[in-house]
């Protein structure tokens, strides 16, 4: 049985690797299947699985944010220093998102419209979510406290409040309260309107997507609490059971004959659908922990743990070989069988890339040292 500390790190990587696999299958079948194959039940289930990768990445970003924040606090950094450090990291991720859009535009030039440069992608939302989490954690401990346990619970409560606020505000911001007075690039970060006349569900605006990051932040602080550390397995079991209870409760609420919103879109903006997915994330989290602690996840080499350690790299690269100019299969022309073989090829290629990245990480200085000419010895 692996040590508890190792299992905690492993479950994050394994869960992130699972998100990568779900992302691969969603993108591959969406890009390569022919119009006839897209009418199949198989494609329907594939795209249903595609509703999970983005929430998983954001949820894990929130958990990782809690881990980093708690570590910085333990090092003795004050609340202002912790906020600056975490917000700066979020800004770096946001900048990477802009760089990714620039790369996509350059590769697709001259066919891609210039507006693609300002399209809201998942990296932009992760970066913005991290900056918002930094602000919320700072406000949660505005009156500095020297009690780490109290700071965790304050931060967790603030994260829950932020997640609910974002989720509850999403429906009107997509419909009756749309900030149409803003320029579309700014409005798009709020509701994903882009250049169209209404918000687009295939984009990743702050509302509702950042709510998943705050849900992960609250979960992360729960796991880091003194109670959670002492009863680690019980805490994860509680998270999983809480996920099941949340799903059942929300389904019951959704079946009520009255609706709070004038315009109700269950699959895109509904707080009920958000809470159902949070419940599913809690169940997946508990399952990943159990699999990494007592299952076969760490008996030997784990492809999902490996891929989870380099998720940003494999996300960045695979897009070009699935949707981009360098697609390994002709788009919108393949059968399920051929697209599945292409998916296997993408998975193996990204796994190999991940292994190479891990092995060569930090060896740049070593290579440069070998290439640098040696000074002649003095006579």
Secondary structure, 3 states (H helix, E strand, C coil): CCCHHHHHHHHHHHHHHHHHHHHHHHHHHHHHECCCHHHCHHHHHHHHHCCCHHHHHHHHHHHHHHHHHHHHHHCCCCHHHHHHHHHHHHHHHHHHHHHHHHHHHHHHCCCCCHHHHHCCCHHHHHHHHHHHHHHHHHHHCCCCCCCHHHHHHHHHHHHHHHHHHHHHHHHHHHCCCCCCCCCHHHHHHHHCCCCCCCCCCCCCCHHHHHHHHHHHHHHHHHHHCHHHHHCHHHHHHHHHHHHHHHHHHHHHHHCCCCCCCCCCCCCCCCHHHHHHHHHHHHHHHHHHHHHHHHCCCCCCCCHHHHHHCCHHHHHHHHHHHHCCCCCCCCCCCECHHHHHHHHHHHHHHHHHHHHHHHHHCCCHHHHHHHHCCCCCCCC
